[in-house]
Amino acid sequence: MSEQQQVNAANDAPEWTISEKAIHEVLFCKAFLERHPMKCINGRFYDIDGLVQDDTIRSEIAGMLTPYYVTQISRKVRDVFETMKMVCFSEPLISHS
């Protein structure tokens, strides 16, 4: 376990907080998706209720990051948002009409 991971564990920080500046984006996305399951189809996010607005997701990401990070929040949100698209990727559903 790295020194930063030991500090994070001692502070009850999530495992995706690598350092005071870095985020383990894939682990963050997995934690996010446990709370809010979604798929990304054609670059748009959908949950069980349908289309989820990008700004809603960005706001939720920011809410999860701000307790642990104080600088470059908008860049971190943008980067995690783009990673989320890859982690949630799903082929378009086939229509039987």
C-alpha positions in Angstrom: 0.0 0.0 0.0 1.4 3.4 -1.0 1.9 6.1 1.5 -1.0 8.2 0.0 -3.3 5.1 0.2 -2.4 4.7 3.8 -3.2 8.3 4.5 -6.5 8.0 2.6 -7.4 4.8 4.6 -6.7 6.6 7.8 -8.9 9.6 6.7 -11.7 7.3 5.5 -11.2 8.7 2.0 -12.5 6.5 -0.9 -10.1 4.2 -2.6 -10.2 6.3 -5.8 -8.4 9.2 -4.1 -4.8 8.4 -5.2 -3.3 11.6 -4.0 -4.2 15.2 -3.2 -4.1 15.9 -6.9 -4.9 12.5 -8.6 -8.0 10.4 -9.0 -8.1 6.8 -10.0 -10.8 7.5 -12.6 -11.9 3.9 -13.3 -12.3 3.2 -9.6 -14.2 6.5 -9.3 -16.5 5.5 -12.1 -17.2 2.1 -10.6 -18.1 3.7 -7.3 -20.3 6.2 -9.1 -22.1 3.5 -11.0 -22.8 1.5 -7.9 -24.8 4.6 -6.7 -26.3 5.4 -10.1 -26.3 2.5 -12.6 -26.2 3.8 -16.2 -25.2 3.0 -19.7 -23.7 5.3 -22.3 -25.3 4.8 -25.8 -24.2 7.0 -28.7 -22.5 9.3 -26.3 -25.6 9.9 -24.0 -26.2 8.5 -20.6 -29.3 6.4 -19.8 -30.5 5.0 -16.5 -33.6 2.9 -15.7 -35.7 6.1 -16.1 -34.4 7.1 -19.4 -32.0 9.9 -20.6 -29.9 11.5 -17.9 -28.7 15.0 -18.7 -25.0 15.5 -18.9 -25.1 18.5 -16.4 -26.8 16.3 -13.9 -24.0 13.7 -14.1 -21.3 16.4 -13.9 -22.9 17.9 -10.9 -23.0 14.5 -9.1 -19.4 13.9 -10.0 -18.4 17.3 -8.6 -20.4 16.6 -5.5 -18.4 13.4 -4.9 -15.0 15.1 -5.7 -15.3 18.3 -3.7 -14.9 16.7 -0.2 -11.5 15.5 -1.3 -10.2 17.9 -3.8 -9.9 21.7 -3.8 -8.1 22.5 -7.0 -8.8 21.9 -10.7 -12.3 20.6 -10.0 -13.7 21.5 -13.4 -10.8 19.6 -15.1 -11.3 16.6 -12.9 -15.0 16.6 -13.5 -14.4 16.8 -17.3 -11.9 14.0 -17.2 -14.0 11.7 -15.1 -17.1 12.4 -17.2 -15.2 11.3 -20.4 -13.9 8.2 -18.6 -17.4 7.4 -17.5 -18.5 7.3 -21.2 -16.0 4.6 -21.8 -16.7 2.6 -18.7 -20.5 2.8 -19.3 -20.3 2.2 -23.1 -23.0 0.0 -24.6 -23.9 -0.7 -28.2 -27.2 0.8 -29.3 -30.2 -1.3 -28.6 -31.8 -3.0 -31.6 -35.3 -1.8 -32.4 -37.9 -4.4 -33.5 -40.3 -2.1 -35.2 
